[in-house]
Amino acid sequence: MRELWHDRRGRFGLIAVGAMILLAVLAPWLAGSDPSAQVDVVRTRFLAPLTRDPLGVFHLLGTDRFGRDVWARLLYGARVSLGVGILAMAVSVVIGVGIGGAAAFWERRLGPPLMGATDFALALPRVVILLLLAALWQPSALLVIIVLGVTGWMSIARLVYTEVRGLRARPFVQAADALGARGGSVLARHILPNALTPVIVAGSLGVGNAILLEAGLSFLGLGVQPPTPSWGTMIASGRDTIVNAPWVAAIPGIMLVIVVIAFTMLGDALRDSLAGERAG
């Protein structure tokens, strides 16, 4: 962790991601208003940032076309976007670690079918599958989590497969076998914990990608549905007013870029830090 903090990329990633998660957790106390509240739409719509509406309510980041506070929607949208990205990546990690570990440990029996299925799934265009599945069922945050999770595990499975194959021949695994440990126990207790280094890096990088995909689906109307705030839906609602009210779409767009860059830089710093520890 000390090496990660001394790396500029890691420090920026930790600060940016930590701050955004903190804002999302504290959203009910920091928002100041209901993100879906509409009060006197005619007089409160498209108010500029740092202004008060006719009712005397201060709007830090202005209001949108329905008079809703952009700051409140940004905070609650962070909850949705970060939650969907992190949970979707968690689903991918669980599936990928399970399939990759089983395929490598029981290579003769399970390796060919499992890795064949992984290669087949990896060859499918993910965006097309996302659009197809999102169009077949009622769009929701849960559906986006499931869809992103079950279409993003393949690269993790291949990483785990490679790591487990290399660890199977290590002395501590042979010692566990000699002591009579069962195959599943050896895999879960001795091999997988030592194979998670590339998974941690891939997971950090994958969260940013999942957040970006969720925003894209929500922008197209196939993800989180209004009036639930999401950065993608906020950008979509402000795309027609980018000239006269640019803050409606620009502010969530900027936050989306910052968070994705932060997760990417954190993943790069983690990779270098963990690689240095393993080399040492």
C-alpha positions as CSV (number, residue, x, y, z in Angstrom):
1,M,0.0,0.0,0.0
2,R,2.9,2.4,0.7
3,E,4.3,1.9,-2.8
4,L,0.9,2.4,-4.2
5,W,0.5,5.7,-2.4
6,H,3.9,6.9,-3.5
7,D,3.0,6.3,-7.1
8,R,1.3,9.4,-8.6
9,R,-1.2,7.3,-10.5
10,G,-2.1,5.2,-7.5
11,R,-2.4,8.3,-5.3
12,F,-4.7,10.0,-7.7
13,G,-6.8,6.9,-8.2
14,L,-7.1,6.3,-4.4
15,I,-8.1,9.9,-3.7
16,A,-10.6,10.2,-6.6
17,V,-12.2,6.8,-6.1
18,G,-12.3,7.2,-2.3
19,A,-13.8,10.6,-2.5
20,M,-16.5,9.5,-5.0
21,I,-17.4,6.5,-2.9
22,L,-17.6,8.7,0.2
23,L,-19.9,11.2,-1.6
24,A,-22.1,8.3,-2.8
25,V,-22.4,6.9,0.7
26,L,-23.2,10.3,2.2
27,A,-25.6,11.3,-0.5
28,P,-28.7,11.4,1.7
29,W,-26.9,13.9,4.0
30,L,-25.1,16.0,1.3
31,A,-27.7,16.2,-1.4
32,G,-29.9,18.6,0.5
33,S,-33.0,17.7,-1.6
34,D,-34.9,14.8,-3.2
35,P,-33.1,14.1,-6.6
36,S,-36.5,13.5,-8.2
37,A,-38.4,16.4,-6.6
38,Q,-40.1,18.8,-9.0
39,V,-41.3,22.0,-7.4
40,D,-42.7,24.8,-9.6
41,V,-41.0,23.5,-12.8
42,V,-41.7,26.7,-14.8
43,R,-39.8,28.9,-12.4
44,T,-37.0,26.5,-11.3
45,R,-36.0,24.8,-14.6
46,F,-32.5,25.4,-16.1
47,L,-31.2,27.5,-13.3
48,A,-27.5,28.1,-13.6
49,P,-25.0,26.8,-11.0
50,L,-24.5,28.8,-7.8
51,T,-28.0,30.4,-7.9
52,R,-31.1,30.4,-5.8
53,D,-34.5,29.6,-7.2
54,P,-37.6,31.9,-6.5
55,L,-38.3,29.7,-3.4
56,G,-34.9,30.6,-1.9
57,V,-33.3,27.2,-2.4
58,F,-29.6,27.3,-3.3
59,H,-28.5,25.0,-6.2
60,L,-24.8,24.4,-6.2
61,L,-24.8,22.9,-9.7
62,G,-28.0,24.3,-11.1
63,T,-31.2,22.5,-12.1
64,D,-32.3,20.5,-15.1
65,R,-35.4,20.8,-17.4
66,F,-37.7,19.6,-14.7
67,G,-36.3,21.9,-12.0
68,R,-34.5,19.0,-10.2
69,D,-31.3,19.8,-8.4
70,V,-28.3,18.6,-10.4
71,W,-26.0,18.3,-7.3
72,A,-28.5,15.9,-5.6
73,R,-28.9,13.9,-8.8
74,L,-25.2,13.7,-9.3
75,L,-24.7,12.2,-5.8
76,Y,-27.5,9.7,-6.1
77,G,-26.4,8.9,-9.6
78,A,-22.9,8.1,-8.2
79,R,-24.6,5.5,-6.0
80,V,-26.2,3.9,-9.0
81,S,-23.2,4.1,-11.4
82,L,-20.6,3.0,-8.9
83,G,-22.8,0.3,-7.4
84,V,-23.6,-1.2,-10.8
85,G,-19.9,-1.1,-11.9
86,I,-18.6,-2.6,-8.7
87,L,-21.3,-5.3,-8.4
88,A,-21.1,-6.2,-12.1
89,M,-17.3,-6.6,-11.8
90,A,-17.8,-8.7,-8.6
91,V,-20.1,-11.1,-10.6
92,S,-17.5,-11.3,-13.4
93,V,-14.7,-12.1,-10.9
94,V,-16.7,-14.8,-9.2
95,I,-17.6,-16.5,-12.4
96,G,-14.1,-16.1,-14.0
97,V,-12.2,-17.3,-10.9
98,G,-14.5,-20.3,-10.6
99,I,-14.3,-21.4,-14.3
100,G,-10.6,-20.5,-14.7
101,G,-9.6,-22.3,-11.5
102,A,-11.6,-25.4,-12.2
103,A,-10.4,-25.6,-15.8
104,A,-6.7,-25.4,-14.7
105,F,-6.9,-27.6,-11.7
106,W,-8.9,-30.4,-13.3
107,E,-7.3,-29.8,-16.7
108,R,-7.8,-33.2,-18.3
109,R,-11.5,-33.5,-17.5
110,L,-12.7,-29.9,-17.4
111,G,-10.1,-27.9,-19.2
112,P,-11.1,-28.4,-22.8
113,P,-14.8,-27.8,-22.4
114,L,-14.6,-24.9,-20.0
115,M,-11.8,-23.1,-21.9
116,G,-13.5,-23.8,-25.2
117,A,-16.7,-22.2,-23.8
118,T,-14.6,-19.3,-22.6
119,D,-13.0,-18.8,-26.0
120,F,-16.4,-19.0,-27.7
121,A,-17.9,-16.4,-25.3
122,L,-14.8,-14.2,-25.7
123,A,-15.3,-14.1,-29.5
124,L,-18.9,-12.8,-29.2
125,P,-19.3,-9.1,-29.6
126,R,-20.1,-7.9,-26.0
127,V,-21.8,-4.6,-27.0
128,V,-24.2,-6.4,-29.3
129,I,-25.0,-9.0,-26.6
130,L,-25.6,-6.2,-24.1
131,L,-28.0,-4.3,-26.4
132,L,-29.8,-7.6,-27.2
133,L,-30.3,-8.7,-23.6
134,A,-31.2,-5.2,-22.4
135,A,-33.8,-5.0,-25.2
136,L,-35.4,-8.4,-24.4
137,W,-36.2,-7.6,-20.7
138,Q,-37.4,-4.6,-18.7
139,P,-34.4,-2.4,-18.2
140,S,-33.3,-2.0,-14.6
141,A,-30.2,-1.6,-12.5
142,L,-30.3,-5.3,-11.5
143,L,-30.5,-6.4,-15.2
144,V,-27.5,-4.2,-16.0
145,I,-25.5,-5.8,-13.2
146,I,-26.4,-9.3,-14.4
147,V,-25.8,-8.6,-18.1
148,L,-22.4,-6.9,-17.5
149,G,-21.4,-9.6,-15.0
150,V,-22.2,-12.6,-17.3
151,T,-20.5,-11.0,-20.3
152,G,-17.3,-9.8,-18.6
153,W,-15.8,-12.9,-16.9
154,M,-13.9,-14.4,-19.9
155,S,-10.7,-12.5,-19.6
156,I,-10.5,-13.1,-15.9
157,A,-11.1,-16.8,-16.4
158,R,-8.1,-16.9,-18.8
159,L,-5.9,-15.0,-16.3
160,V,-6.8,-17.4,-13.5
161,Y,-6.3,-20.4,-15.8
162,T,-2.8,-19.4,-16.6
163,E,-1.9,-18.6,-13.0
164,V,-3.3,-21.8,-11.5
165,R,-1.5,-23.9,-14.1
166,G,1.7,-22.4,-13.0
167,L,1.0,-22.8,-9.3
168,R,0.0,-26.4,-9.5
169,A,3.7,-27.5,-9.7
170,R,4.8,-25.3,-6.8
171,P,6.2,-27.2,-3.7
172,F,3.5,-25.9,-1.3
173,V,0.8,-27.5,-3.5
174,Q,2.6,-30.8,-3.7
175,A,3.0,-30.7,0.1
176,A,-0.7,-30.2,0.6
177,D,-1.3,-33.2,-1.7
178,A,1.1,-35.3,0.3
179,L,-0.7,-34.4,3.5
180,G,-3.9,-35.8,2.1
181,A,-5.8,-32.5,1.3
182,R,-8.6,-33.0,-1.2
183,G,-8.5,-31.4,-4.6
184,G,-11.2,-28.8,-4.0
185,S,-9.6,-27.8,-0.7
186,V,-6.1,-27.5,-2.3
187,L,-7.6,-25.3,-5.0
188,A,-9.6,-23.0,-2.7
189,R,-7.2,-22.7,0.3
190,H,-3.7,-22.9,-1.3
191,I,-3.8,-22.1,-5.0
192,L,-6.5,-19.5,-5.6
193,P,-5.4,-17.0,-2.9
194,N,-2.0,-17.0,-4.6
195,A,-3.5,-16.5,-8.1
196,L,-5.5,-13.4,-7.3
197,T,-2.8,-10.8,-8.1
198,P,-3.8,-10.4,-11.8
199,V,-7.5,-10.6,-10.8
200,I,-7.2,-7.6,-8.5
201,V,-5.6,-5.6,-11.3
202,A,-8.1,-6.8,-13.9
203,G,-11.0,-6.1,-11.5
204,S,-9.9,-2.5,-10.8
205,L,-9.5,-1.8,-14.6
206,G,-12.8,-3.6,-15.2
207,V,-14.9,-1.5,-12.8
208,G,-14.2,1.6,-14.9
209,N,-15.2,-0.2,-18.1
210,A,-18.4,-1.5,-16.4
211,I,-19.3,2.0,-15.3
212,L,-18.8,3.3,-18.8
213,L,-20.9,0.5,-20.3
214,E,-23.7,1.2,-17.7
215,A,-23.6,4.9,-18.6
216,G,-23.9,4.0,-22.3
217,L,-26.8,1.6,-21.8
218,S,-28.6,4.2,-19.6
219,F,-27.9,6.9,-22.2
220,L,-29.6,4.7,-24.8
221,G,-32.6,4.1,-22.5
222,L,-31.6,0.4,-22.0
223,G,-30.2,0.7,-18.5
224,V,-31.4,2.5,-15.4
225,Q,-34.8,4.1,-16.0
226,P,-35.9,7.6,-15.1
227,P,-36.6,9.1,-12.7
228,T,-33.9,7.1,-11.0
229,P,-30.7,9.2,-11.4
230,S,-27.7,7.7,-13.2
231,W,-24.9,9.5,-14.9
232,G,-25.9,8.0,-18.2
233,T,-29.5,9.2,-17.9
234,M,-28.4,12.6,-16.7
235,I,-26.2,13.0,-19.8
236,A,-29.1,11.8,-22.0
237,S,-31.5,14.3,-20.4
238,G,-29.1,17.2,-21.1
239,R,-28.0,16.4,-24.6
240,D,-30.7,18.5,-26.2
241,T,-29.8,21.6,-24.0
242,I,-26.1,21.5,-24.3
243,V,-26.0,25.0,-25.7
244,N,-28.4,26.9,-23.4
245,A,-27.9,24.7,-20.3
246,P,-24.5,22.9,-20.7
247,W,-24.1,22.0,-17.0
248,V,-26.9,19.5,-17.1
249,A,-25.0,17.0,-19.3
250,A,-21.4,18.3,-18.9
251,I,-21.2,17.9,-15.1
252,P,-22.1,14.2,-15.0
253,G,-20.0,13.6,-18.1
254,I,-17.0,15.1,-16.4
255,M,-17.5,13.0,-13.3
256,L,-17.8,9.9,-15.5
257,V,-14.5,10.7,-17.2
258,I,-12.8,11.4,-13.9
259,V,-14.0,8.1,-12.3
260,V,-13.1,5.9,-15.2
261,I,-9.6,7.5,-15.5
262,A,-9.2,7.1,-11.7
263,F,-10.0,3.4,-11.8
264,T,-7.7,2.9,-14.8
265,M,-4.8,4.7,-13.2
266,L,-5.4,2.8,-9.9
267,G,-5.3,-0.5,-11.8
268,D,-2.1,0.4,-13.6
269,A,-0.5,1.4,-10.3
270,L,-1.7,-1.8,-8.6
271,R,-0.2,-3.9,-11.4
272,D,3.2,-2.3,-11.1
273,S,3.1,-2.4,-7.3
274,L,2.1,-6.1,-7.1
275,A,4.5,-7.0,-9.9
276,G,7.3,-5.4,-7.9
277,E,6.3,-7.3,-4.8
278,R,6.3,-10.6,-6.6
279,A,9.6,-9.9,-8.2
280,G,11.1,-9.1,-4.8
